[in-house]
């Protein structure tokens, strides 16, 4: 990550309080305790709190207003109602009734795409230097080959990207998970009640890919992802999240529902999304 993408801490306790309240009330999709239904403009069953690393969230720039357009209210019943993903219009949303095959489980997706003999995390960390330079050259070559599809910034072809080499196996599995659902339709609330779905919204997409890497055991809404993991950008994976939307950078490639080139275009994008107003987090050690 360049210095320009590094986050800065929100300087006042008051601002932190507002951000924390905002995150607690909203997320990508709608969370309703005990409701098993899912799908477009539906509900998320059993939205679980993230295991946050503690401390103040980092943000890409000072969060103004609601930080992303989403808001929510909590009643005495414990139900949290929210507006839809503010970036939904850029994601070519489809209704929950759309006919599309369901995804396999994240673990199956990861195993099917990661080549045997991938280096362990410990092995990778021992071989930096030359590998880092080689990785940068590989990424540059990959970007020259991948051309965005007209109508947005999605990669072309079958919508997948090559599994990177010289990175921890966890990162390879996250990429494999992202590849598995890259061209699935955007369905608001999709992927919340279960990782296995026929469409995914922003947080459902990010949760699926992270689960493929063994980093999540249950889907999280975007508000939860804004406090998940550790603050600041990561070396291989950086998550950007606020109350209404989330996306991530995985080894230099953007994984986002907003900015796609069509309803079945890839979530892997070749253009940097706007970063202002998002908490910046990363998986521990990555």
Secondary structure, DSSP 8 states (H G I E B T S, - for coil): --GGG--EE---HHHHHHHHHHHHH--SS-B-TT----STT--BTT-----B--S--EESS---TTSSS--EEE-TTS-EEE---TTGGGGTB--TT--------HHHHHHHHS-TT---HHHHHHS-THHHHHHHHHHHHHHHH--B-TTSSBB-TTS-----SSS-HHHHHHHHHHHHTTTSBB-TTTTSS-S--SB--HHHHHHHHHHHTT--SS---HHHHTTBBEES--SSEEEEE-SS-EEEEETTEEE-STT-SSTTS-SEESS----TT-EEEE-TT-
